[in-house]
């Protein structure tokens, strides 16, 4: 069945009480909000709709929320924020509760350490030294895949556990789309390593999101995103309705290209909305 084309987010607000929203590619492009996005979040709140922002960010939730405010979003215009980095951090905290330290090779952006701060991990710089690899972000706008291949091959060869806390294969940068942490995780598998994926479209993050929302009636929940592979596939896998915005990674896509992706991922959205605007 083809998705239903809607004129704006207000049409979804008439159908659903709870919104699970992606951030990158839906609310903003990494540098500025999309036109109407700030106002639309506020209007959903004013209409009594509950919102949870669900992000494949390897950073924890708090730094993501601070970034949104810095970009110009109104504090309190969303109810909850949950990142894949937060889910991973909480899981690692439980697993490492005995205080046993591991040597961790952290793949992040711009020296960011929020993914491991407060955990009994010792950071190392090479795959030879690592007991665990944590992929929280990509610097695909600075390095090519061969850089990561050289860095990670020793760890993959030794069978070192790898956690990918940002499954996005493509990321938006000021230079245009570049490969994301999810593509680096695929490379780790190609090198013979094993990867544990945390984030959309995998079930653990949706279970955590719905629990945070108090486990509402699934029929009253809609997931809105720009990625068919992550947002639409993940929402459907969680038994939720989905809305696709045609910004972000799909901004220059044709209808034929979108339909090909629907078939490839067996994930057709229930609704189409041009942008996240009221």
Beta strands, then each sheet from edge to edge (+ up, - down):
strand 1: 4-6
strand 2: 18-21
strand 3: 50-55
strand 4: 80-83
strand 5: 102-107
strand 6: 121-124
strand 7: 132-135
strand 8: 161-164
strand 9: 170-173
strand 10: 176-179
strand 11: 195-197
strand 12: 221-225
strand 13: 241-245
strand 14: 271-273
sheet 1: 1+ 14+ 13+ 12+ 2+ 3+ 4+
sheet 2: 6+ 5+ 7+ 8+ 11+
sheet 3: 9+ 10-
end
